[in-house]
Amino acid sequence: MLTLLRVLLGFIIACLVAGAVTVAFIVTPWDLAALPADAQAERLGNAGVLALLTATHSAIFSFPFALLAIGAAELWRVRSWIYYASVGVIIALGGFSAEYLNEVPGEPSILNNYALAAFLAAGILGGLAYWLFAGRCAGRRRGSAPPPAEAKSDDTQPVAQAT
């Protein structure tokens, strides 16, 4: 039960991070800094709401893929940050491809370097966020201890030579 909660919390955090990163490509810190002080709070609040909406969209799209990747990692006890960052990139590229394939002809295209960078950054940082909060403990069971060290047998003991 604790494993399920850890995985669910990690997935939620990863989606929130991916949403925030995506919105940071739209509402950049430089845009916020250029605004008057009274407008910054409102713009930041709007960006926060947009990040939550984006995180929800990311969660809906990535859930089946993340479920497979997390299940495999838990089964095989994969705890490498590289695995989770790579899975994030693969899921992000899948999302980018899905957006591109669903474009309406004649409308502006998502096929540009800035959008690709946004998707890749969201995938990498989302994957790393999952690893940080849940992936580092993949495959651990409650009460599981490391395997005991093998005891030395009598055959491995040096034999005293008679003089």
MIDODREN-555184 format. One record per atom (N, C-alpha, C): residue number from 1; residue in three letters; atom name; x, y negated, z. Coordinates in nm, 3 decimals, m for minus. Layout:
N
<r NUM, "ala", "CA", <X, Y, Z>>
...
END
This chain:
163
<r 1, "met", "N", <0.083, 0.119, 0.000>>
<r 1, "met", "CA", <0.000, 0.000, 0.000>>
<r 1, "met", "C", <0.087, m0.126, 0.000>>
<r 2, "leu", "N", <0.198, m0.122, 0.075>>
<r 2, "leu", "CA", <0.288, m0.237, 0.077>>
<r 2, "leu", "C", <0.355, m0.257, m0.058>>
<r 3, "thr", "N", <0.384, m0.148, m0.126>>
<r 3, "thr", "CA", <0.443, m0.159, m0.260>>
<r 3, "thr", "C", <0.347, m0.228, m0.355>>
<r 4, "leu", "N", <0.221, m0.192, m0.349>>
<r 4, "leu", "CA", <0.121, m0.254, m0.435>>
<r 4, "leu", "C", <0.109, m0.404, m0.406>>
<r 5, "leu", "N", <0.110, m0.442, m0.280>>
<r 5, "leu", "CA", <0.103, m0.583, m0.243>>
<r 5, "leu", "C", <0.227, m0.658, m0.289>>
<r 6, "arg", "N", <0.344, m0.595, m0.274>>
<r 6, "arg", "CA", <0.469, m0.657, m0.318>>
<r 6, "arg", "C", <0.467, m0.680, m0.469>>
<r 7, "val", "N", <0.423, m0.580, m0.543>>
<r 7, "val", "CA", <0.417, m0.590, m0.689>>
<r 7, "val", "C", <0.316, m0.696, m0.731>>
<r 8, "leu", "N", <0.200, m0.697, m0.669>>
<r 8, "leu", "CA", <0.097, m0.795, m0.703>>
<r 8, "leu", "C", <0.143, m0.938, m0.672>>
<r 9, "leu", "N", <0.203, m0.957, m0.557>>
<r 9, "leu", "CA", <0.254, m1.090, m0.521>>
<r 9, "leu", "C", <0.365, m1.133, m0.618>>
<r 10, "gly", "N", <0.454, m1.041, m0.652>>
<r 10, "gly", "CA", <0.560, m1.072, m0.748>>
<r 10, "gly", "C", <0.505, m1.111, m0.883>>
<r 11, "phe", "N", <0.401, m1.040, m0.928>>
<r 11, "phe", "CA", <0.340, m1.072, m1.058>>
<r 11, "phe", "C", <0.274, m1.210, m1.055>>
<r 12, "ile", "N", <0.204, m1.239, m0.947>>
<r 12, "ile", "CA", <0.139, m1.371, m0.934>>
<r 12, "ile", "C", <0.243, m1.482, m0.935>>
<r 13, "ile", "N", <0.350, m1.464, m0.860>>
<r 13, "ile", "CA", <0.456, m1.566, m0.856>>
<r 13, "ile", "C", <0.521, m1.581, m0.993>>
<r 14, "ala", "N", <0.546, m1.470, m1.061>>
<r 14, "ala", "CA", <0.606, m1.477, m1.195>>
<r 14, "ala", "C", <0.517, m1.554, m1.291>>
<r 15, "cys", "N", <0.387, m1.531, m1.285>>
<r 15, "cys", "CA", <0.294, m1.604, m1.373>>
<r 15, "cys", "C", <0.289, m1.752, m1.338>>
<r 16, "leu", "N", <0.293, m1.785, m1.208>>
<r 16, "leu", "CA", <0.295, m1.926, m1.168>>
<r 16, "leu", "C", <0.422, m1.995, m1.218>>
<r 17, "val", "N", <0.534, m1.927, m1.207>>
<r 17, "val", "CA", <0.660, m1.984, m1.256>>
<r 17, "val", "C", <0.654, m2.001, m1.407>>
<r 18, "ala", "N", <0.604, m1.901, m1.478>>
<r 18, "ala", "CA", <0.594, m1.911, m1.623>>
<r 18, "ala", "C", <0.502, m2.027, m1.663>>
<r 19, "gly", "N", <0.393, m2.045, m1.591>>
<r 19, "gly", "CA", <0.303, m2.156, m1.619>>
<r 19, "gly", "C", <0.369, m2.290, m1.594>>
<r 20, "ala", "N", <0.441, m2.301, m1.484>>
<r 20, "ala", "CA", <0.509, m2.427, m1.452>>
<r 20, "ala", "C", <0.618, m2.460, m1.553>>
<r 21, "val", "N", <0.691, m2.359, m1.595>>
<r 21, "val", "CA", <0.798, m2.380, m1.694>>
<r 21, "val", "C", <0.738, m2.425, m1.827>>
<r 22, "thr", "N", <0.630, m2.362, m1.867>>
<r 22, "thr", "CA", <0.567, m2.399, m1.993>>
<r 22, "thr", "C", <0.519, m2.544, m1.989>>
<r 23, "val", "N", <0.457, m2.583, m1.879>>
<r 23, "val", "CA", <0.408, m2.720, m1.866>>
<r 23, "val", "C", <0.524, m2.819, m1.858>>
<r 24, "ala", "N", <0.636, m2.776, m1.803>>
<r 24, "ala", "CA", <0.753, m2.865, m1.796>>
<r 24, "ala", "C", <0.806, m2.898, m1.936>>
<r 25, "phe", "N", <0.773, m2.816, m2.034>>
<r 25, "phe", "CA", <0.810, m2.848, m2.171>>
<r 25, "phe", "C", <0.713, m2.949, m2.233>>
<r 26, "ile", "N", <0.596, m2.964, m2.172>>
<r 26, "ile", "CA", <0.496, m3.059, m2.222>>
<r 26, "ile", "C", <0.507, m3.191, m2.147>>
<r 27, "val", "N", <0.505, m3.182, m2.015>>
<r 27, "val", "CA", <0.519, m3.300, m1.930>>
<r 27, "val", "C", <0.660, m3.293, m1.871>>
<r 28, "thr", "N", <0.754, m3.352, m1.939>>
<r 28, "thr", "CA", <0.894, m3.340, m1.898>>
<r 28, "thr", "C", <0.922, m3.428, m1.778>>
<r 29, "pro", "N", <1.023, m3.395, m1.702>>
<r 29, "pro", "CA", <1.062, m3.481, m1.589>>
<r 29, "pro", "C", <1.096, m3.624, m1.633>>
<r 30, "trp", "N", <1.150, m3.638, m1.754>>
<r 30, "trp", "CA", <1.182, m3.772, m1.804>>
<r 30, "trp", "C", <1.056, m3.853, m1.831>>
<r 31, "asp", "N", <0.950, m3.786, m1.879>>
<r 31, "asp", "CA", <0.822, m3.854, m1.899>>
<r 31, "asp", "C", <0.766, m3.903, m1.766>>
<r 32, "leu", "N", <0.776, m3.819, m1.664>>
<r 32, "leu", "CA", <0.727, m3.858, m1.531>>
<r 32, "leu", "C", <0.808, m3.974, m1.475>>
<r 33, "ala", "N", <0.939, m3.970, m1.492>>
<r 33, "ala", "CA", <1.024, m4.076, m1.438>>
<r 33, "ala", "C", <0.999, m4.209, m1.508>>
<r 34, "ala", "N", <0.957, m4.206, m1.633>>
<r 34, "ala", "CA", <0.934, m4.329, m1.709>>
<r 34, "ala", "C", <0.802, m4.396, m1.672>>
<r 35, "leu", "N", <0.713, m4.324, m1.605>>
<r 35, "leu", "CA", <0.583, m4.380, m1.568>>
<r 35, "leu", "C", <0.595, m4.470, m1.445>>
<r 36, "pro", "N", <0.503, m4.565, m1.430>>
<r 36, "pro", "CA", <0.500, m4.645, m1.307>>
<r 36, "pro", "C", <0.469, m4.553, m1.188>>
<r 37, "ala", "N", <0.509, m4.592, m1.070>>
<r 37, "ala", "CA", <0.496, m4.509, m0.950>>
<r 37, "ala", "C", <0.351, m4.467, m0.923>>
<r 38, "asp", "N", <0.257, m4.558, m0.946>>
<r 38, "asp", "CA", <0.117, m4.523, m0.918>>
<r 38, "asp", "C", <0.061, m4.422, m1.018>>
<r 39, "ala", "N", <0.115, m4.416, m1.138>>
<r 39, "ala", "CA", <0.068, m4.321, m1.240>>
<r 39, "ala", "C", <0.137, m4.186, m1.228>>
<r 40, "gln", "N", <0.252, m4.181, m1.161>>
<r 40, "gln", "CA", <0.325, m4.055, m1.150>>
<r 40, "gln", "C", <0.246, m3.950, m1.073>>
<r 41, "ala", "N", <0.183, m3.991, m0.964>>
<r 41, "ala", "CA", <0.109, m3.894, m0.882>>
<r 41, "ala", "C", <m0.007, m3.834, m0.960>>
<r 42, "glu", "N", <m0.079, m3.918, m1.033>>
<r 42, "glu", "CA", <m0.191, m3.867, m1.112>>
<r 42, "glu", "C", <m0.142, m3.773, m1.223>>
<r 43, "arg", "N", <m0.037, m3.812, m1.291>>
<r 43, "arg", "CA", <0.017, m3.729, m1.400>>
<r 43, "arg", "C", <0.072, m3.597, m1.346>>
<r 44, "leu", "N", <0.135, m3.602, m1.230>>
<r 44, "leu", "CA", <0.187, m3.481, m1.168>>
<r 44, "leu", "C", <0.073, m3.389, m1.125>>
<r 45, "gly", "N", <m0.035, m3.446, m1.074>>
<r 45, "gly", "CA", <m0.152, m3.366, m1.037>>
<r 45, "gly", "C", <m0.214, m3.299, m1.159>>
<r 46, "asn", "N", <m0.226, m3.374, m1.268>>
<r 46, "asn", "CA", <m0.279, m3.317, m1.392>>
<r 46, "asn", "C", <m0.188, m3.206, m1.445>>
<r 47, "ala", "N", <m0.056, m3.225, m1.432>>
<r 47, "ala", "CA", <0.039, m3.122, m1.475>>
<r 47, "ala", "C", <0.026, m2.998, m1.389>>
<r 48, "gly", "N", <0.000, m3.015, m1.260>>
<r 48, "gly", "CA", <m0.020, m2.901, m1.171>>
<r 48, "gly", "C", <m0.142, m2.819, m1.209>>
<r 49, "val", "N", <m0.251, m2.887, m1.241>>
<r 49, "val", "CA", <m0.373, m2.818, m1.285>>
<r 49, "val", "C", <m0.346, m2.745, m1.417>>
<r 50, "leu", "N", <m0.277, m2.811, m1.508>>
<r 50, "leu", "CA", <m0.242, m2.749, m1.635>>
<r 50, "leu", "C", <m0.152, m2.627, m1.615>>
<r 51, "ala", "N", <m0.060, m2.636, m1.519>>
<r 51, "ala", "CA", <0.028, m2.522, m1.489>>
<r 51, "ala", "C", <m0.052, m2.404, m1.435>>
<r 52, "leu", "N", <m0.152, m2.430, m1.353>>
<r 52, "leu", "CA", <m0.236, m2.320, m1.302>>
<r 52, "leu", "C", <m0.317, m2.256, m1.415>>
<r 53, "leu", "N", <m0.369, m2.338, m1.504>>
<r 53, "leu", "CA", <m0.443, m2.284, m1.619>>
<r 53, "leu", "C", <m0.350, m2.203, m1.711>>
<r 54, "thr", "N", <m0.231, m2.253, m1.731>>
<r 54, "thr", "CA", <m0.133, m2.182, m1.814>>
<r 54, "thr", "C", <m0.090, m2.052, m1.748>>
<r 55, "ala", "N", <m0.074, m2.054, m1.616>>
<r 55, "ala", "CA", <m0.038, m1.932, m1.543>>
<r 55, "ala", "C", <m0.147, m1.827, m1.556>>
<r 56, "thr", "N", <m0.272, m1.870, m1.553>>
<r 56, "thr", "CA", <m0.383, m1.776, m1.570>>
<r 56, "thr", "C", <m0.380, m1.715, m1.710>>
<r 57, "his", "N", <m0.356, m1.797, m1.810>>
<r 57, "his", "CA", <m0.346, m1.748, m1.947>>
<r 57, "his", "C", <m0.229, m1.650, m1.961>>
<r 58, "ser", "N", <m0.116, m1.684, m1.899>>
<r 58, "ser", "CA", <0.001, m1.594, m1.902>>
<r 58, "ser", "C", <m0.030, m1.462, m1.835>>
<r 59, "ala", "N", <m0.101, m1.466, m1.724>>
<r 59, "ala", "CA", <m0.134, m1.344, m1.651>>
<r 59, "ala", "C", <m0.226, m1.254, m1.732>>
<r 60, "ile", "N", <m0.324, m1.313, m1.798>>
<r 60, "ile", "CA", <m0.418, m1.234, m1.878>>
<r 60, "ile", "C", <m0.345, m1.166, m1.993>>
<r 61, "phe", "N", <m0.258, m1.239, m2.061>>
<r 61, "phe", "CA", <m0.186, m1.179, m2.174>>
<r 61, "phe", "C", <m0.085, m1.076, m2.128>>
<r 62, "ser", "N", <m0.007, m1.109, m2.027>>
<r 62, "ser", "CA", <0.108, m1.025, m1.991>>
<r 62, "ser", "C", <0.074, m0.905, m1.902>>
<r 63, "phe", "N", <m0.045, m0.902, m1.843>>
<r 63, "phe", "CA", <m0.077, m0.798, m1.746>>
<r 63, "phe", "C", <m0.053, m0.656, m1.797>>
<r 64, "pro", "N", <m0.106, m0.616, m1.912>>
<r 64, "pro", "CA", <m0.085, m0.476, m1.952>>
<r 64, "pro", "C", <0.062, m0.443, m1.979>>
<r 65, "phe", "N", <0.135, m0.537, m2.035>>
<r 65, "phe", "CA", <0.276, m0.513, m2.064>>
<r 65, "phe", "C", <0.359, m0.510, m1.935>>
<r 66, "ala", "N", <0.329, m0.603, m1.846>>
<r 66, "ala", "CA", <0.400, m0.607, m1.718>>
<r 66, "ala", "C", <0.368, m0.483, m1.635>>
<r 67, "leu", "N", <0.245, m0.436, m1.643>>
<r 67, "leu", "CA", <0.207, m0.316, m1.569>>
<r 67, "leu", "C", <0.291, m0.196, m1.612>>
<r 68, "leu", "N", <0.312, m0.182, m1.741>>
<r 68, "leu", "CA", <0.396, m0.072, m1.791>>
<r 68, "leu", "C", <0.542, m0.090, m1.747>>
<r 69, "ala", "N", <0.594, m0.211, m1.761>>
<r 69, "ala", "CA", <0.735, m0.236, m1.726>>
<r 69, "ala", "C", <0.757, m0.222, m1.576>>
<r 70, "ile", "N", <0.665, m0.273, m1.496>>
<r 70, "ile", "CA", <0.679, m0.263, m1.350>>
<r 70, "ile", "C", <0.663, m0.118, m1.306>>
<r 71, "gly", "N", <0.567, m0.047, m1.366>>
<r 71, "gly", "CA", <0.550, 0.094, m1.332>>
<r 71, "gly", "C", <0.675, 0.175, m1.360>>
<r 72, "ala", "N", <0.736, 0.151, m1.476>>
<r 72, "ala", "CA", <0.859, 0.222, m1.510>>
<r 72, "ala", "C", <0.971, 0.185, m1.414>>
<r 73, "ala", "N", <0.982, 0.057, m1.380>>
<r 73, "ala", "CA", <1.088, 0.013, m1.288>>
<r 73, "ala", "C", <1.069, 0.073, m1.149>>
<r 74, "glu", "N", <0.945, 0.081, m1.104>>
<r 74, "glu", "CA", <0.920, 0.140, m0.972>>
<r 74, "glu", "C", <0.950, 0.290, m0.974>>
<r 75, "leu", "N", <0.912, 0.355, m1.083>>
<r 75, "leu", "CA", <0.935, 0.499, m1.093>>
<r 75, "leu", "C", <1.083, 0.531, m1.096>>
<r 76, "trp", "N", <1.159, 0.456, m1.175>>
<r 76, "trp", "CA", <1.302, 0.484, m1.193>>
<r 76, "trp", "C", <1.390, 0.397, m1.105>>
<r 77, "arg", "N", <1.330, 0.324, m1.014>>
<r 77, "arg", "CA", <1.402, 0.240, m0.917>>
<r 77, "arg", "C", <1.499, 0.142, m0.983>>
<r 78, "val", "N", <1.450, 0.074, m1.086>>
<r 78, "val", "CA", <1.531, m0.025, m1.156>>
<r 78, "val", "C", <1.528, m0.154, m1.076>>
<r 79, "arg", "N", <1.643, m0.198, m1.031>>
<r 79, "arg", "CA", <1.652, m0.319, m0.948>>
<r 79, "arg", "C", <1.740, m0.426, m1.010>>
<r 80, "ser", "N", <1.772, m0.414, m1.135>>
<r 80, "ser", "CA", <1.862, m0.507, m1.204>>
<r 80, "ser", "C", <1.785, m0.630, m1.251>>
<r 81, "trp", "N", <1.840, m0.746, m1.224>>
<r 81, "trp", "CA", <1.776, m0.871, m1.270>>
<r 81, "trp", "C", <1.775, m0.878, m1.422>>
<r 82, "ile", "N", <1.870, m0.813, m1.485>>
<r 82, "ile", "CA", <1.876, m0.814, m1.631>>
<r 82, "ile", "C", <1.754, m0.744, m1.691>>
<r 83, "tyr", "N", <1.711, m0.636, m1.627>>
<r 83, "tyr", "CA", <1.592, m0.565, m1.675>>
<r 83, "tyr", "C", <1.470, m0.657, m1.672>>
<r 84, "tyr", "N", <1.448, m0.724, m1.560>>
<r 84, "tyr", "CA", <1.329, m0.808, m1.547>>
<r 84, "tyr", "C", <1.336, m0.931, m1.637>>
<r 85, "ala", "N", <1.453, m0.990, m1.653>>
<r 85, "ala", "CA", <1.467, m1.103, m1.746>>
<r 85, "ala", "C", <1.442, m1.056, m1.889>>
<r 86, "ser", "N", <1.493, m0.939, m1.924>>
<r 86, "ser", "CA", <1.471, m0.884, m2.060>>
<r 86, "ser", "C", <1.325, m0.853, m2.084>>
<r 87, "val", "N", <1.259, m0.796, m1.987>>
<r 87, "val", "CA", <1.116, m0.769, m2.001>>
<r 87, "val", "C", <1.039, m0.900, m2.017>>
<r 88, "gly", "N", <1.078, m1.002, m1.940>>
<r 88, "gly", "CA", <1.016, m1.134, m1.955>>
<r 88, "gly", "C", <1.033, m1.190, m2.095>>
<r 89, "val", "N", <1.151, m1.175, m2.150>>
<r 89, "val", "CA", <1.177, m1.223, m2.287>>
<r 89, "val", "C", <1.092, m1.145, m2.388>>
<r 90, "ile", "N", <1.085, m1.014, m2.373>>
<r 90, "ile", "CA", <1.007, m0.933, m2.466>>
<r 90, "ile", "C", <0.859, m0.970, m2.460>>
<r 91, "ile", "N", <0.806, m0.987, m2.339>>
<r 91, "ile", "CA", <0.666, m1.027, m2.326>>
<r 91, "ile", "C", <0.644, m1.167, m2.383>>
<r 92, "ala", "N", <0.738, m1.257, m2.358>>
<r 92, "ala", "CA", <0.727, m1.394, m2.412>>
<r 92, "ala", "C", <0.730, m1.394, m2.564>>
<r 93, "leu", "N", <0.817, m1.314, m2.623>>
<r 93, "leu", "CA", <0.821, m1.303, m2.769>>
<r 93, "leu", "C", <0.691, m1.244, m2.824>>
<r 94, "gly", "N", <0.633, m1.152, m2.750>>
<r 94, "gly", "CA", <0.503, m1.098, m2.788>>
<r 94, "gly", "C", <0.395, m1.206, m2.784>>
<r 95, "gly", "N", <0.398, m1.290, m2.682>>
<r 95, "gly", "CA", <0.303, m1.401, m2.673>>
<r 95, "gly", "C", <0.323, m1.502, m2.784>>
<r 96, "phe", "N", <0.448, m1.532, m2.812>>
<r 96, "phe", "CA", <0.479, m1.625, m2.921>>
<r 96, "phe", "C", <0.429, m1.570, m3.054>>
<r 97, "ser", "N", <0.452, m1.442, m3.077>>
<r 97, "ser", "CA", <0.406, m1.378, m3.201>>
<r 97, "ser", "C", <0.254, m1.377, m3.210>>
<r 98, "ala", "N", <0.188, m1.350, m3.097>>
<r 98, "ala", "CA", <0.041, m1.349, m3.097>>
<r 98, "ala", "C", <m0.015, m1.488, m3.129>>
<r 99, "glu", "N", <0.047, m1.590, m3.073>>
<r 99, "glu", "CA", <0.004, m1.727, m3.104>>
<r 99, "glu", "C", <0.024, m1.758, m3.252>>
<r 100, "tyr", "N", <0.137, m1.720, m3.304>>
<r 100, "tyr", "CA", <0.168, m1.747, m3.445>>
<r 100, "tyr", "C", <0.071, m1.673, m3.538>>
<r 101, "leu", "N", <0.044, m1.547, m3.507>>
<r 101, "leu", "CA", <m0.043, m1.468, m3.593>>
<r 101, "leu", "C", <m0.188, m1.513, m3.588>>
<r 102, "asn", "N", <m0.228, m1.585, m3.484>>
<r 102, "asn", "CA", <m0.365, m1.632, m3.471>>
<r 102, "asn", "C", <m0.383, m1.778, m3.511>>
<r 103, "glu", "N", <m0.286, m1.834, m3.577>>
<r 103, "glu", "CA", <m0.296, m1.973, m3.622>>
<r 103, "glu", "C", <m0.398, m1.986, m3.734>>
<r 104, "val", "N", <m0.459, m2.102, m3.736>>
<r 104, "val", "CA", <m0.554, m2.135, m3.844>>
<r 104, "val", "C", <m0.474, m2.196, m3.958>>
<r 105, "pro", "N", <m0.491, m2.146, m4.079>>
<r 105, "pro", "CA", <m0.418, m2.205, m4.193>>
<r 105, "pro", "C", <m0.450, m2.354, m4.208>>
<r 106, "gly", "N", <m0.348, m2.431, m4.233>>
<r 106, "gly", "CA", <m0.364, m2.575, m4.251>>
<r 106, "gly", "C", <m0.344, m2.656, m4.124>>
<r 107, "glu", "N", <m0.345, m2.590, m4.009>>
<r 107, "glu", "CA", <m0.322, m2.658, m3.881>>
<r 107, "glu", "C", <m0.172, m2.657, m3.851>>
<r 108, "pro", "N", <m0.127, m2.746, m3.761>>
<r 108, "pro", "CA", <0.016, m2.743, m3.724>>
<r 108, "pro", "C", <0.055, m2.606, m3.667>>
<r 109, "ser", "N", <0.175, m2.562, m3.699>>
<r 109, "ser", "CA", <0.222, m2.430, m3.660>>
<r 109, "ser", "C", <0.302, m2.434, m3.531>>
<r 110, "ile", "N", <0.297, m2.323, m3.459>>
<r 110, "ile", "CA", <0.377, m2.308, m3.337>>
<r 110, "ile", "C", <0.519, m2.264, m3.372>>
<r 111, "leu", "N", <0.540, m2.230, m3.497>>
<r 111, "leu", "CA", <0.668, m2.177, m3.541>>
<r 111, "leu", "C", <0.772, m2.289, m3.551>>
<r 112, "asn", "N", <0.832, m2.321, m3.433>>
<r 112, "asn", "CA", <0.939, m2.421, m3.428>>
<r 112, "asn", "C", <1.030, m2.387, m3.310>>
<r 113, "asn", "N", <1.147, m2.443, m3.308>>
<r 113, "asn", "CA", <1.246, m2.410, m3.205>>
<r 113, "asn", "C", <1.203, m2.454, m3.066>>
<r 114, "tyr", "N", <1.134, m2.566, m3.054>>
<r 114, "tyr", "CA", <1.094, m2.617, m2.923>>
<r 114, "tyr", "C", <0.993, m2.522, m2.857>>
<r 115, "ala", "N", <0.894, m2.477, m2.935>>
<r 115, "ala", "CA", <0.795, m2.383, m2.882>>
<r 115, "ala", "C", <0.860, m2.249, m2.848>>
<r 116, "leu", "N", <0.951, m2.204, m2.932>>
<r 116, "leu", "CA", <1.021, m2.078, m2.905>>
<r 116, "leu", "C", <1.103, m2.090, m2.777>>
<r 117, "ala", "N", <1.172, m2.203, m2.760>>
<r 117, "ala", "CA", <1.250, m2.225, m2.637>>
<r 117, "ala", "C", <1.159, m2.227, m2.515>>
<r 118, "ala", "N", <1.042, m2.285, m2.526>>
<r 118, "ala", "CA", <0.948, m2.288, m2.414>>
<r 118, "ala", "C", <0.904, m2.147, m2.377>>
<r 119, "phe", "N", <0.870, m2.066, m2.476>>
<r 119, "phe", "CA", <0.827, m1.929, m2.449>>
<r 119, "phe", "C", <0.942, m1.848, m2.389>>
<r 120, "leu", "N", <1.061, m1.862, m2.445>>
<r 120, "leu", "CA", <1.176, m1.786, m2.392>>
<r 120, "leu", "C", <1.211, m1.827, m2.250>>
<r 121, "ala", "N", <1.210, m1.956, m2.223>>
<r 121, "ala", "CA", <1.240, m2.004, m2.088>>
<r 121, "ala", "C", <1.135, m1.954, m1.988>>
<r 122, "ala", "N", <1.008, m1.958, m2.028>>
<r 122, "ala", "CA", <0.903, m1.907, m1.940>>
<r 122, "ala", "C", <0.919, m1.758, m1.916>>
<r 123, "gly", "N", <0.956, m1.682, m2.019>>
<r 123, "gly", "CA", <0.975, m1.538, m2.003>>
<r 123, "gly", "C", <1.093, m1.504, m1.914>>
<r 124, "ile", "N", <1.205, m1.571, m1.938>>
<r 124, "ile", "CA", <1.325, m1.543, m1.857>>
<r 124, "ile", "C", <1.302, m1.582, m1.711>>
<r 125, "leu", "N", <1.253, m1.703, m1.688>>
<r 125, "leu", "CA", <1.234, m1.749, m1.550>>
<r 125, "leu", "C", <1.121, m1.675, m1.480>>
<r 126, "gly", "N", <1.017, m1.636, m1.554>>
<r 126, "gly", "CA", <0.911, m1.553, m1.496>>
<r 126, "gly", "C", <0.964, m1.417, m1.456>>
<r 127, "gly", "N", <1.045, m1.357, m1.543>>
<r 127, "gly", "CA", <1.105, m1.227, m1.511>>
<r 127, "gly", "C", <1.199, m1.235, m1.392>>
<r 128, "leu", "N", <1.278, m1.341, m1.387>>
<r 128, "leu", "CA", <1.370, m1.358, m1.273>>
<r 128, "leu", "C", <1.294, m1.385, m1.144>>
<r 129, "ala", "N", <1.183, m1.458, m1.153>>
<r 129, "ala", "CA", <1.101, m1.482, m1.034>>
<r 129, "ala", "C", <1.042, m1.350, m0.983>>
<r 130, "tyr", "N", <0.997, m1.265, m1.075>>
<r 130, "tyr", "CA", <0.946, m1.134, m1.033>>
<r 130, "tyr", "C", <1.057, m1.053, m0.965>>
<r 131, "trp", "N", <1.174, m1.053, m1.026>>
<r 131, "trp", "CA", <1.285, m0.978, m0.968>>
<r 131, "trp", "C", <1.318, m1.030, m0.828>>
<r 132, "leu", "N", <1.319, m1.161, m0.813>>
<r 132, "leu", "CA", <1.355, m1.221, m0.685>>
<r 132, "leu", "C", <1.257, m1.184, m0.575>>
<r 133, "phe", "N", <1.128, m1.182, m0.607>>
<r 133, "phe", "CA", <1.028, m1.157, m0.504>>
<r 133, "phe", "C", <0.986, m1.012, m0.493>>
<r 134, "ala", "N", <1.003, m0.931, m0.596>>
<r 134, "ala", "CA", <0.956, m0.793, m0.589>>
<r 134, "ala", "C", <1.049, m0.692, m0.654>>
<r 135, "gly", "N", <1.113, m0.728, m0.762>>
<r 135, "gly", "CA", <1.192, m0.631, m0.839>>
<r 135, "gly", "C", <1.317, m0.581, m0.769>>
<r 136, "arg", "N", <1.372, m0.662, m0.678>>
<r 136, "arg", "CA", <1.493, m0.618, m0.608>>
<r 136, "arg", "C", <1.466, m0.498, m0.518>>
<r 137, "cys", "N", <1.339, m0.476, m0.486>>
<r 137, "cys", "CA", <1.302, m0.365, m0.398>>
<r 137, "cys", "C", <1.233, m0.253, m0.474>>
<r 138, "ala", "N", <1.243, m0.250, m0.603>>
<r 138, "ala", "CA", <1.171, m0.150, m0.684>>
<r 138, "ala", "C", <1.208, m0.009, m0.642>>
<r 139, "gly", "N", <1.107, 0.074, m0.627>>
<r 139, "gly", "CA", <1.128, 0.214, m0.596>>
<r 139, "gly", "C", <1.148, 0.246, m0.449>>
<r 140, "arg", "N", <1.151, 0.146, m0.366>>
<r 140, "arg", "CA", <1.167, 0.174, m0.222>>
<r 140, "arg", "C", <1.033, 0.218, m0.165>>
<r 141, "arg", "N", <1.039, 0.317, m0.085>>
<r 141, "arg", "CA", <0.919, 0.366, m0.018>>
<r 141, "arg", "C", <0.930, 0.330, 0.130>>
<r 142, "arg", "N", <0.816, 0.313, 0.191>>
<r 142, "arg", "CA", <0.816, 0.280, 0.333>>
<r 142, "arg", "C", <0.878, 0.396, 0.410>>
<r 143, "gly", "N", <0.973, 0.365, 0.492>>
<r 143, "gly", "CA", <1.038, 0.466, 0.573>>
<r 143, "gly", "C", <1.143, 0.547, 0.499>>
<r 144, "ser", "N", <1.169, 0.515, 0.374>>
<r 144, "ser", "CA", <1.270, 0.592, 0.301>>
<r 144, "ser", "C", <1.409, 0.544, 0.343>>
<r 145, "ala", "N", <1.490, 0.637, 0.370>>
<r 145, "ala", "CA", <1.627, 0.609, 0.413>>
<r 145, "ala", "C", <1.720, 0.658, 0.303>>
<r 146, "pro", "N", <1.839, 0.603, 0.299>>
<r 146, "pro", "CA", <1.934, 0.654, 0.200>>
<r 146, "pro", "C", <1.965, 0.800, 0.228>>
<r 147, "pro", "N", <2.003, 0.875, 0.126>>
<r 147, "pro", "CA", <2.032, 1.017, 0.147>>
<r 147, "pro", "C", <2.148, 1.032, 0.246>>
<r 148, "pro", "N", <2.141, 1.134, 0.331>>
<r 148, "pro", "CA", <2.247, 1.152, 0.430>>
<r 148, "pro", "C", <2.379, 1.188, 0.364>>
<r 149, "ala", "N", <2.486, 1.146, 0.426>>
<r 149, "ala", "CA", <2.618, 1.179, 0.374>>
<r 149, "ala", "C", <2.641, 1.329, 0.393>>
<r 150, "glu", "N", <2.707, 1.388, 0.295>>
<r 150, "glu", "CA", <2.732, 1.532, 0.304>>
<r 150, "glu", "C", <2.835, 1.559, 0.413>>
<r 151, "ala", "N", <2.806, 1.661, 0.492>>
<r 151, "ala", "CA", <2.900, 1.700, 0.597>>
<r 151, "ala", "C", <3.014, 1.779, 0.535>>
<r 152, "lys", "N", <3.131, 1.758, 0.588>>
<r 152, "lys", "CA", <3.246, 1.833, 0.538>>
<r 152, "lys", "C", <3.237, 1.977, 0.587>>
<r 153, "ser", "N", <3.265, 2.068, 0.497>>
<r 153, "ser", "CA", <3.265, 2.209, 0.537>>
<r 153, "ser", "C", <3.404, 2.244, 0.590>>
<r 154, "asp", "N", <3.412, 2.360, 0.651>>
<r 154, "asp", "CA", <3.539, 2.403, 0.708>>
<r 154, "asp", "C", <3.644, 2.426, 0.601>>
<r 155, "asp", "N", <3.601, 2.452, 0.477>>
<r 155, "asp", "CA", <3.695, 2.479, 0.369>>
<r 155, "asp", "C", <3.776, 2.356, 0.332>>
<r 156, "thr", "N", <3.724, 2.238, 0.361>>
<r 156, "thr", "CA", <3.794, 2.117, 0.322>>
<r 156, "thr", "C", <3.890, 2.067, 0.428>>
<r 157, "gln", "N", <3.888, 2.129, 0.545>>
<r 157, "gln", "CA", <3.978, 2.090, 0.652>>
<r 157, "gln", "C", <4.119, 2.142, 0.625>>
<r 158, "pro", "N", <4.222, 2.064, 0.649>>
<r 158, "pro", "CA", <4.357, 2.114, 0.626>>
<r 158, "pro", "C", <4.388, 2.228, 0.724>>
<r 159, "val", "N", <4.457, 2.325, 0.673>>
<r 159, "val", "CA", <4.493, 2.440, 0.755>>
<r 159, "val", "C", <4.631, 2.418, 0.811>>
<r 160, "ala", "N", <4.640, 2.438, 0.941>>
<r 160, "ala", "CA", <4.771, 2.422, 1.005>>
<r 160, "ala", "C", <4.859, 2.540, 0.966>>
<r 161, "gln", "N", <4.981, 2.511, 0.927>>
<r 161, "gln", "CA", <5.072, 2.618, 0.887>>
<r 161, "gln", "C", <5.146, 2.669, 1.010>>
<r 162, "ala", "N", <5.161, 2.797, 1.013>>
<r 162, "ala", "CA", <5.238, 2.857, 1.123>>
<r 162, "ala", "C", <5.385, 2.842, 1.093>>
<r 163, "thr", "N", <5.462, 2.809, 1.194>>
<r 163, "thr", "CA", <5.606, 2.792, 1.172>>
<r 163, "thr", "C", <5.684, 2.906, 1.225>>
END
